[in-house]
Amino acid sequence: VRWSVRGRLVRLTARAFYDDISIKGDTQAKTSRGDNRGMAVVVLDGLTRRQWVREEDLAKSLKLHSKQLRRVLRFFEEEKLVTRDHRKESAKGAKIYSAAAAAAGDGQPTKEGEEKVKLHTHSYCCLDYAQICDVVRYRIHRMKKTLKDELDSRNTVQHYICPNCKKRYSAFDALQLISYTDEYFHCENCNGELLAESDKLSSEEMGDGDDNARKRRREKLNDMQQRIDEQLKPLQAQLKRVKDLPAPEFGSLQSWERLNLGAFAHGDSAAAEAARNAQGQYNGTPMPYLGDTKVDVELAGSGVKAEGDESGRDGSALKVLPPWMVREGMNLTKEQRGESSNTSKGDEKSEVKDEKKQDSKEDEKSLQDEYLKAYYEALKKRQEEEDAKRMQQEGQAFSSEIHSERQVGMKAKREDENGEDEGVEWEEEQPAGNTSEEPYKFVDLNAEAPESGDDEEDEIDWEEG
Amino acid sequence: MFFHIVLERNMQLHPRHFGPHLRDKLVAKLMKDVEGTCSGRHGFVVAITGVEDIGKGLIREGTGFVTFPVKYQCVVFRPFKGEILEAVVTMVNKMGFFAEAGPVQIFVSNHLIPDDMEFQSGDVPNYTTSDGSVKIQKESEVRLKIIGTRVDATEIFCIGTIKDDFLGVISDPGGAL
C-alpha cells in the first residue's frame, strides 16, 4: 500500500505505454509462442519496489528467465527508463552489493556460501526516476504535438487554384508563378490571379470525395486527441505531483553501495536504520517517498498484495481499497492499544470514506491513495507515541490519547484541503524541529511575494522605455 | 544536409591542353564544370575536395578530344524534409516569402507563417507581428523547417514553415541585434 509517488508514476507509465508491447528476441520473432505482452509492466512494477538490484535476483523474484528479463531491461534502457551497470566481480564484490542491499532495506535473501571465487559479470539495474519524468513528459508532448500538427494541417503543402481556367498549382510551383507586377501568384495559362485552395471558392467548387475523406480524418484525429487527454489524465496528474519533488538520486551503483555500506559499517543496526531513514525520509534530498517508507504497520495482507502484483495483475495501485484491508488495520491498532478510543476512530474513518464516495471516481482513487498514506503516517506516529507512552507511564494515557486523536482528525482535514500531501507529510516527518520549519516557510513566502511584484514593475518599465 | 561523397564524371579535354600540365588543366576544368551544379540525386555540389583517380583517356575520333573518367571527392548539400535550415529572405509577397539557404530556394506560404504575423504591403513588403516586435522582410534571416522538397534532375526547390517552436526571424536585416 505504501506506493511512493514516483513509484506510482512508473506504474501508471508502464500501464499507459508499455502494456501491449511485446519484447521479442531475434529468434522468437517468427514464433507466436512467446506472447510476453505485459511482462514489461511486471518488470517495471518490480523495479519500483527496489533500488539497485542485481538482475539475477530480480529475475528470480519475478519468476522470469534471466534472459527474458535482460531483454526487457535492455528495451527499457533504450527507452531511458532504466540505468544498468555491468561489472566483473568475484563473490566478494557480490557480497558488497548484498550488504549494501541489506542496508538499504531491500531485504534480499543472500546466499553467501554458494558463491565461488570466480569472476562473473554481474548486471545491475535501477530505475532512473529523474529521467523517467522527463521521458514521460516528452513522450506525451510529442504525442500531442503530432496530433495537433495534423489537425492544424501544419505540414501540408498549400495548393492554389485559378478561378478562370480551374488549373491547380501547389506551392512547389511557386517560383514559376511569381509575378513582378503585384503581390499575387498568376496562372501560367491565363494570367489570372490564383487563390489559395482553402479559400471559400475552392471549398465550394472542389468539395468532392477527397474533401469528405479529409473531414473523416479530421474527426478521427479529434477523437483520438480527446481520448489521449482523457486516458492520460491520471498520469498527467501524477507527473504534476512529482514535478516539484526533488528527484531521488541513487547515483551510480558504486556510490549507492558506498552510501548504504557507509551506514552499515558503523556496526549496529540502529545506525543502518537511521541512515536508511535519513536517506529515505528525513534528509529530504535523496528520496521523499521511495520504497523505503517501510512503515512498521506492515499488515499481514500487504505481503500478499505485493505478491499478487508481482504476477502482473495490474491496477492494484489504483483500485479502491478493499474493506478487509481497513478492517485489518483497525484490528492491529486494537490489539496494540486496547479498546479505549477505537470506536470513535472507526466512526471518523467511515465518515471520511462516505465523503469520498461522493466524489467522482477518479478523484476517489487518488484520494483513497492519499488518505491511505496519511492514515499510515498517522498510525505510525501514533504507534511511536504509544510505545513511548507505554514506556514512560500508563497513568496519563487518557489525556495523550485525546491529543493524538485530534491530530489524526486534523491531518485528514488538511489532506482534503490541500489535495497534495507531499509538503505536509514531509514536514510532519521531520523528527524534530517541526516548529522551526514552519516559520521558515512563512518567511520564504513573504520573500517571494515582493520579488514577483518587482518583476512586474520591471517589465512595465522596460516596455515603456 | 552536407555530405562528403565520391562522384565520377567523364571529362572531355581539348587537345591544346595536352602537355606537362594536363592533370592540372583537367582538375581546373572539373571544378569549373561541377562546382555549383545541382543533381537531383546528390544535391548541390558545393566544392571539390580532392581527385581520387583519373582513368585512361580515350581519344574521340574526328575531334581529337580526349575523354577521361575522373573520380573526385566533393561536398554536396542536399535539403531534406524535416530539416531545419537558416535562410535569407529574398522576396516577400502576399502569398508568403521566398528565402535562400545557399543555393537552395525555399518558399514559405502565408499559411505556414504564424497566425499573429500580418502581411504589410508598401515600399518594403513584410510580415509583422501586431506589436511590431518581429518583422520579416527582404534580407531578414530566418530559421525554417523544410516540409517538402521538389527534386528535378537539375533543380531542387523546397517548401518551408516557420510555424513551429523556435522557428522564425533570427536576426534583422539591419543587424541591430
HADDOCK unambig.tbl for C-alpha pairs under 7 A between the chains (distance, minus, plus):
assign (segid A and resid 154 and name CA) (segid B and resid 112 and name CA) 6.75 0.50 0.50
assign (segid A and resid 155 and name CA) (segid B and resid 147 and name CA) 5.97 0.50 0.50
assign (segid A and resid 171 and name CA) (segid B and resid 159 and name CA) 6.99 0.50 0.50
assign (segid A and resid 172 and name CA) (segid B and resid 150 and name CA) 6.50 0.50 0.50
assign (segid A and resid 172 and name CA) (segid B and resid 157 and name CA) 6.88 0.50 0.50
assign (segid A and resid 172 and name CA) (segid B and resid 159 and name CA) 6.69 0.50 0.50
assign (segid A and resid 183 and name CA) (segid B and resid 93 and name CA) 4.92 0.50 0.50
assign (segid A and resid 183 and name CA) (segid B and resid 94 and name CA) 5.25 0.50 0.50
assign (segid A and resid 184 and name CA) (segid B and resid 94 and name CA) 6.13 0.50 0.50
assign (segid A and resid 184 and name CA) (segid B and resid 95 and name CA) 6.25 0.50 0.50
